[in-house]
Amino acid sequence: MSIVDHEKAPEIPWRPNYRVWTVAGEEDGVECTLHYSTLEPGSGAPLHTHDVDELITILEGAVEGRIGEEARTVVANQTMVIPKGIAHGFTASGSVLVKALAYFPGVDVGKGTRYLEGEPPAAYR
């Protein structure tokens, strides 16, 4: 069993004002990925799809989320459930730092991500 100290998790180059750390993944002997993220107001991810499902849990703050044709505000203690292949994106709203966890049932999900708007994050350019 691994215990991951979030303070020591490796940061992944991502987007301006949107930071991402890998909490657990392939290097821990699992076939899934858990990311911890912080988003400053106004930052986020453009519309994109993945080849795997994704769960995004908002720990603090709020995002304006879009899943398919539906747009909603997602707040702390809520989870966006995103089936594989469904277009989605989000932007941190309000005036506080957003803290979130993203779970993927696979490793290196960047290879199976397609951007419908904007550019890939720095780690995948």
C-alpha positions as CSV (number, residue, x, y, z in Angstrom):
1,M,0.0,0.0,0.0
2,S,1.3,3.4,-0.9
3,I,0.5,6.6,1.1
4,V,0.9,9.7,-1.0
5,D,1.9,13.0,0.7
6,H,0.0,15.5,-1.5
7,E,2.7,18.1,-0.6
8,K,5.3,15.9,-2.4
9,A,3.1,15.0,-5.4
10,P,4.7,15.9,-8.7
11,E,3.2,18.9,-10.5
12,I,2.4,18.6,-14.1
13,P,2.8,21.6,-16.4
14,W,-0.7,22.6,-17.2
15,R,-2.3,26.0,-18.0
16,P,-1.9,29.6,-16.7
17,N,-3.6,29.9,-13.3
18,Y,-4.6,26.2,-13.4
19,R,-2.2,23.9,-11.6
20,V,-2.3,20.0,-11.5
21,W,-0.5,17.5,-9.4
22,T,-0.5,13.7,-9.9
23,V,-1.6,12.2,-6.6
24,A,-1.6,8.6,-7.8
25,G,-1.0,6.8,-11.0
26,E,1.0,4.2,-12.9
27,E,4.1,4.9,-10.9
28,D,2.2,3.7,-7.8
29,G,1.3,0.4,-9.5
30,V,-2.3,1.2,-10.3
31,E,-4.1,1.4,-13.6
32,C,-5.9,4.6,-12.8
33,T,-5.0,8.3,-12.2
34,L,-6.0,10.8,-9.6
35,H,-5.1,14.5,-10.0
36,Y,-5.3,17.3,-7.5
37,S,-5.9,20.7,-9.1
38,T,-6.2,24.4,-8.1
39,L,-7.8,26.9,-10.4
40,E,-7.8,30.6,-10.0
41,P,-11.0,32.5,-11.0
42,G,-11.5,32.6,-14.7
43,S,-9.1,29.6,-15.5
44,G,-10.2,26.2,-16.7
45,A,-10.3,23.7,-19.5
46,P,-11.7,24.3,-22.9
47,L,-14.2,21.9,-24.5
48,H,-12.6,18.4,-24.9
49,T,-13.3,14.7,-24.8
50,H,-11.5,11.6,-23.3
51,D,-11.4,8.0,-24.3
52,V,-12.2,7.1,-20.7
53,D,-14.7,8.2,-18.1
54,E,-13.8,11.1,-15.8
55,L,-15.0,12.2,-12.4
56,I,-14.2,15.7,-11.2
57,T,-15.0,16.4,-7.5
58,I,-15.0,20.1,-6.4
59,L,-13.5,20.3,-2.9
60,E,-13.6,24.1,-2.6
61,G,-15.0,26.9,-4.7
62,A,-17.2,26.5,-7.8
63,V,-16.9,26.0,-11.6
64,E,-19.2,26.7,-14.5
65,G,-19.2,23.2,-16.0
66,R,-20.4,22.0,-19.4
67,I,-21.1,18.4,-20.1
68,G,-22.5,17.8,-23.6
69,E,-25.2,20.4,-24.1
70,E,-25.8,21.0,-20.4
71,A,-24.2,23.9,-18.5
72,R,-24.3,24.1,-14.7
73,T,-22.6,25.5,-11.7
74,V,-20.8,22.8,-9.8
75,V,-19.9,23.7,-6.2
76,A,-17.9,22.1,-3.3
77,N,-19.0,18.6,-2.4
78,Q,-20.4,18.0,-5.9
79,T,-18.9,15.8,-8.6
80,M,-19.1,16.1,-12.4
81,V,-19.7,12.7,-13.9
82,I,-18.4,12.6,-17.4
83,P,-18.8,9.5,-19.6
84,K,-16.1,8.7,-22.1
85,G,-16.5,10.5,-25.4
86,I,-18.8,13.3,-24.1
87,A,-17.6,16.8,-24.7
88,H,-17.0,18.8,-21.5
89,G,-15.1,21.8,-20.2
90,F,-15.2,24.1,-17.1
91,T,-14.1,27.5,-15.8
92,A,-13.5,28.5,-12.2
93,S,-16.2,31.0,-11.1
94,G,-16.5,33.3,-8.2
95,S,-13.6,35.0,-6.4
96,V,-12.0,32.1,-4.6
97,L,-9.4,29.5,-5.5
98,V,-11.0,26.2,-6.7
99,K,-9.6,23.0,-5.4
100,A,-10.6,19.8,-7.2
101,L,-9.8,16.1,-7.7
102,A,-10.0,14.4,-11.1
103,Y,-10.2,10.6,-11.4
104,F,-9.6,8.6,-14.6
105,P,-9.8,4.8,-14.9
106,G,-6.6,4.7,-16.9
107,V,-3.1,6.0,-17.2
108,D,-1.7,8.7,-19.5
109,V,-5.2,9.9,-20.4
110,G,-3.6,12.8,-22.3
111,K,-3.1,10.5,-25.3
112,G,-6.8,9.8,-25.5
113,T,-7.9,13.4,-25.1
114,R,-9.2,15.5,-28.1
115,Y,-9.6,19.3,-27.8
116,L,-12.6,20.7,-29.6
117,E,-11.7,24.2,-28.5
118,G,-8.4,25.7,-27.5
119,E,-5.0,24.1,-27.0
120,P,-3.9,21.0,-25.0
121,P,-2.3,21.8,-21.7
122,A,1.5,22.4,-21.6
123,A,2.2,18.7,-20.6
124,Y,0.7,17.5,-23.8
125,R,1.9,20.0,-26.4
